[in-house]
């Protein structure tokens, strides 16, 4: 028996905290053996999945069947394996810009496809039959948007079933009458575990089936499996789990699937420090789902106290990409102390394969109950408004010296295309006029921090740069091109 898999099974069945460090390494080692390396960024497309699905179609372990089409004619495929009497139904990306679990599904399929660990995997597959429907909204995925080509949120179409994707999901659910359903999503990276600075990297929900949020056996079983998954994830992402809001939504698929008799488990992939493409969270999905399948196959979840579900911290939304606290901001030479909360919005390029950042000040004032992926204590620092200069040789810009003199905007010859530049200085056109500087929510966060009469930090498009360190040695996304 492979030692790494033995360790994985050990954590699934429960281990002492003293071995958690070894287990962490074992899980990640095992995961890397099965990670689908062709899916390494979030903006995956339907075409990226087709060669992978074709490989499973040619494997006798798997049954691949077309179960519908999207509005724009892209196939929806169900991939099934196992011979157990208990059906498990997992679907992903009903929102086109929520792809993390789609990637994890193909990691799981690679795991089950391998010839390794036959005894251990058969324990799952002899008791369960697994059904995966990856990328339910391929039209939305094509342009990296939440809604489908009709402009409908598929997860609000469980009653009217206006969209073909919705009808396919309902038809598969009814044909399987699955004991458990896994509704796999991405949530905002700005969720944190309640009253902590830690991001809710994974959030779980056993969906309510009525406004009263009653707990019947169907919902209780989902809660118990979630408690089990949470215990596993806490081993190596401690404190980074939240409990999604369980308010009843009568149009939502999760709520209705629970009403129809399937124990519905919602998994939301949130944020993780320095994980822009959510590859660490992809691992959490992989391990979380695998642990759930194992406890369902063994039936060990049955004895878990349902009350433990309420012990999982609720989701909160109090994270910023960058929090600057205790900074001095002067109006009419009078100093005021503020905190600033800054977020970096992703703007897709026209191909929807890549993106650039356009940041905004989200909030300011007393943000002492909020947190940041990055937090800078600006006590003693004063905000300095940015300046504009003219330089016709933009490619040769010495940004470090520009920053030290307070320059963040350069009037120069602009490239014909594009909205962003990798250099940490904004490029502007001939007609650009630098507006009067004022801090307020919704504004672009570009300014400097001065202390003892010297500028020591630059904030360019919401990215903090220490001017004592070369900019190419620091984390920076992009500056902007202002054409007018």
N, C-alpha and C positions, 0 to 999 in steps of 0.2 A: 504493500500500500504506500502511495506517495506521502511523504511526511507532511508536506505542505497542506495537502487536502485533509489529512488526518487532523491537523491543527485547526483547519477551517471547520470541520465537523465538530470538533471539540468546543469551539466558541459557540457554534449554533446550539449545542446541547447544554451550554453553561460552563463557565470556567471561573477560576479564582482571579482576582485582580492582579496578583503577583505575576501572572503569565501574560498579561495584556500586551506588553511590549513585543514579546515574541509572536503573539497572534497577529498583531498589526502587520508585521513584516510578512508573515505567512500569507495573509489575505492579499496584500498587494503583489507579492510574488506570484501567487496563483492567478490573480486577475491579469497580469501582464501577459501571461501565456495565451489568453483568449481574447484580448482586446482586438476589436476590428480596426486595424490601423488605417483603413481607407476612409474612415469617418472621423477626422481629427479636428474639424471646426464646426461651429454651430450652424452655419448656413448651408446645410446639406439639402440636396434636391432629390426628387423622386428618381431621377435617372441614376443617382449615386447608389441607390438601393437595388436596382434591377439586376446587376450581375451577381450580387450577394444572394438575392432571392432565387435566382436561377441555379445557383450552386446547391441550395437546399432542395429545390425541386428535383434535382438529379440524385438526391441522397435518399436511400430507402428508409432511413429513420424518420423522415419528415413527410408530411402531407402538405402540399401547397395548393391552395385553391383561390381562384378569383371570387370575391364576394361582392363586388360592386365597382363602380367607377365614380370619379369625381365629376364635378360640373364640366370641367375642361377635358374629360375623357381619360384621365390617368387611372390605371388599375389600382384597386384596393385588394390586397392579398392577405389571406389568413394562413399562418404557418403553424402546423400542429405536430405534436409528438407526444409519445407516452401511450400507455394502455390502461391506465387506472380508471376506475368508475367515477372518480370525482373530477369534474371539469373545472379548469381554471382559465379565465379569460383576461388577457392583458392587452391594452391598446394604448398607443401613444400619439402625440402630436395632433390631437384634434384642434389645437391652436397651432397654426403654421409656424410661428416663431418660438415654439417651445420644443426643441429637438433633443434635449439631453437624454431622455429615456429611450428615444428611438435608437440612439447610439448604444445604450446599455442593453437593449433587447438583442442587438446583433452580437454583443459580447456574450450574452447568455446563450444564444443559439450556437455560437462557436464552442462554448463550454460543453454543451450537450452533444454537439457533433463529434467532438474528439473521441478517440478510442481509449482515453485514460479513465481511470477511476470507475470502471464499469459497475462494481458492486455498490458503490456509494450512490451513483446516479440512478441506478435501477431502483433503489429504495424510493426515490422520488417518482420515477416514471412508471413503476409498477402500481403505484397507488393513485397517481394523478395523470390526467391528460391535459397538456398545456396547449393553449391556443394564443398566438401572438398576432396582433393586427398593428403593424408599425406604420406610422405616418398616415393617420386617418384623413388629414387635410393636406394632400400634396399640392393643391393649387395655392393655398396660403403659404406653404413652405417655399414655393417657387419664387415668391416675392417677399419672403420673410415677414409675413403679416399674420395677425391673430385670426382674422376672419377668412371665410372661404371666398370663392369667386363670385358668389351671390351677395357678398357683404354680410353674411349671417355668421353669428357666433354659434358654431355647432353645439357647443355645450349649453346653449339656451334654446335648443330645438328638439328637445325630447318629447314634447307634446304635439306640436304641429307636424314635425318631420318634413319640413319644407325642402330640405336639401337631400340629394342622393347619398351623401356621406352619412347623414343622420339615419336615413332609412337602412343603410347597410349595417350600421352599428346596432340598431334595434333588432334587425333580422338575425344577426349573428348571436346576440345576447339571448334571444328567444329560442333559437335552435339549440343552443348549448345548455340553456338553463343552468348556467355555471353556479357552483357553490360559492366561489370567490371571484370578484372582479377587481382588477387593478387599473385605475384611471390615472394615467401618468402625465404629469404636467411640469411646466416651469413656472415659478413665481418670481416676483420682483426681487432683485438682489438687495433691496433696501429693507427687507424684513429682518428683524432680529428676534432672538429668543427673549421673551418678555423680561424686562428689567435687567437685561445684560447687554454688554457690548458685542456679544458674539452673534454673527449672522445665523439666520435660520437656514443652514445649508440644505437641510432636508426638513420638510414639514409633512405631517401625516394628518389624515382625517378619516374617521368612520362617519360617512355622510348620514345626516338625519333624513328620515323618510316622511316626517310631518312637522308641522309648525311647533308642536309641543316638544319635539326632540326626544320622543320616547325611545326607550331602549328595549327592543325585543331580542330574541335569540339571534336573528340575522345580523343586527347591528352589533350586538355584544361580541359575536365571533370576530367581526372586523376589528373591534377595539382590542381584543385579546392578542390578535396577531400583530397589531400595531405596537402594543406594549413590548412584545417579544423583539420586533425589529428595532425599536428604540434602544433596548438594552444592548443589542449588538452594535449599533452605530455609536453609542456612547463610549464604546471601548477605544475608538480611535478618532472620533470627532466629538470630544466631550463638550457638552453644553451647546452644540450647534444644531439642535433639533427643536422644532416648534410644532405646535398643534394648530392646524388651520381652523378658521372660524367655521362653526357648524350650523350657522343660520340656514334654515330650510329655504331652498330655491326651487319652486315647483316646476320650473321649466328645464332644470339642469338634468343631465343624464345621470350623474352620480346619485343624486337624490332619488330619482325615479328607479334606477336599477336596484337600489336598496329596497324601495317600495315593492318592486317586482320579485323580490325574494333572493337576490344575490348579495352576499356580504361584500360591501363595496369599500375598497381601500384606496383613498386618494394619496398619491405621493407627489409632492411639489418640490422641484429642484430650485433652490434659491441661490445665494451667493456664497463665495468662499474666497478668502484673501488671496490675491494674486493668481486668480484662476479665471481669466477672462473668458476662455472657451469652455469652462465648466468641465474640465476633464477629471478633476478630483471628485466633483459631485457625481459625475458619471460612474466612478468607482463605487461611491456610496449607494447609488441606485442598484448596481450589479450585486453588491453584497447584501443589501437590504432585501431585494427581491429573492435572491437565492436562499437567504435565511428564512424568509416567509414560506417559500415553497417547501422547505424541509420540515418546518414545524407543522404545516398543514398536512403533509404526507404522513408524518409520525403521529399526528393528533395530539401533540404535547401542549399545544396552545390552550386546550380545553380547560386546564386547571389554573390558568393565569387569572388572578383577580381582576375583574373588569374595572374596579375602582382605581386601579393603577393608571388607567388611561388618563384620568383627570390630573395626574401628577406631572404629565408632560407639560412644560411651559407653553403658554399660548404664543402664537405669532404676535409680534408687535411691529410697527413700521417706524423705527426711529434711527435708521442708519443713513449716513451720507457717505459719498465717496471720499470727501475731504471735509473735515471739521477744523476750523481755525477758532481757537478760543482765546478770550481775554485780549483781543487786539484793540488798539487805540485808533479811533476814527474821528477826525476833526471836522467840525462844521463851523465856519466863521472863527477859526482858530480856537474854538472851544473843544476840549477832548471828551470823547465818550468811549466807554468800554463796551465792546460787542463780541458776540460769537457769530460765526458765519458757517452755514451749512451749504456745501457745494456738491452738485451731482453732475456727472458726465453722461450726457445722452448720446447714444449711438445713432448716427445717421447713415443709412445705407447708400452706397454708390449705386449707380443705375443698374449694374449687373446683379445686385443683391448677393454678391459673394463676399464683399468686403465692406468696411464702414470707416467712418471717421467720427471723432468726438466733437460735440458742440456743448459746452458746459454752461450751466446757469447757477446763479445764487438762488437756492430754494427757500432759505429762511435766514433770518438774522435777529439778533437780540439775545435773550437768555436761552441758550440751548444746552443747559447743564444736564437735562434729562435725556439728551440725544447722544449718539455715538458716531464714530467715523471708522471706515476701513483704514483711513489714515487720519491721525489727529495731531495737530501742531499747536503747542501752547505758545501764543504770541504775546505773552506778558512782557511789557516793556517795548514792544514794537509798534510803530505807527504806520498806518497805511499811507502810501504815496501814490498819487495819480500817475498813470502812464503817460509817456510823451510820444510824439510822432517825429520821425526824421525822414529825410530823403536820401536814397542811395540807389543809384542806377545799376549797381553791380550786386544785385540781391543774392546771387549764388555764393558770393564771397563774404557774406556778412559775418562779422565777429560778434556773435550774439552775447557772449559773456561781457564784453566791454560795453555793448549797448545797454545791457541790463544794469550794469553798475552806474550808468548815467541816467537810468530811469526810462529808457526807451523800450517800448513794447510793440510799436507799430512802425513799419517802414514803407514809405511810398516808393515803389519801384516798378519795373516792367513785370507784369504778371504773366504766368503761363496761360496758354489759350484755354485750357480746361482745368477743372478741379476746384475744390472748395477748401482744401487743407494742405498743410505743409509740415514736413517733419521737423524743420528747424523751430526752436522755441521763440519765434517772433512772428507776429501777424504781418502779412503782406497786404498792402492796400493799393488801390488804383489812383489815378490822377485826380479824380473828382472827390476822393474821400476826405471828409472833414472829421477830425476827432471831436466827438461830443463832449460836453461838460461832464466831468466825472462825478458820479453819484452812486453810492451803494444802495441797492434795493433788490428785493426778490424779483427774479425774472431777468436780471441783467447778466451780461457776460462777465465772468470773474477774471479780470486781467488788471493787476496792480502790483505794487511792490511793498516790501516791508523794510522800514528803516529803523535803525537803532544806533544811538550815539553818533548821529549825523551821517551814517553810512547805510547805503542800501545793501542788505544782506540776503534777502530772499526775493524771488520773483514768483508771482502766480500768473501763469500764462494759460488762458483757456481752462482754468480750473486745476492745473497741475502745479504743484509746489516744487520750486527749484532752489537749492542751496547754492548761492553764488560762490562759495568757497570750493565747490566740487564741479568738475567738468560736466556739462549738461548731458553728454553722451554716456555718462556713468550713472545717470539717474533715471528713474521711471518717468517717461514722458510720452504722451500719446501723439498730439499734434497741435499746432497752432492753426489759425484760420486764414483764408484768403477773402478779403473784403473787396468786392469789385466796384462798389459804389460808395 
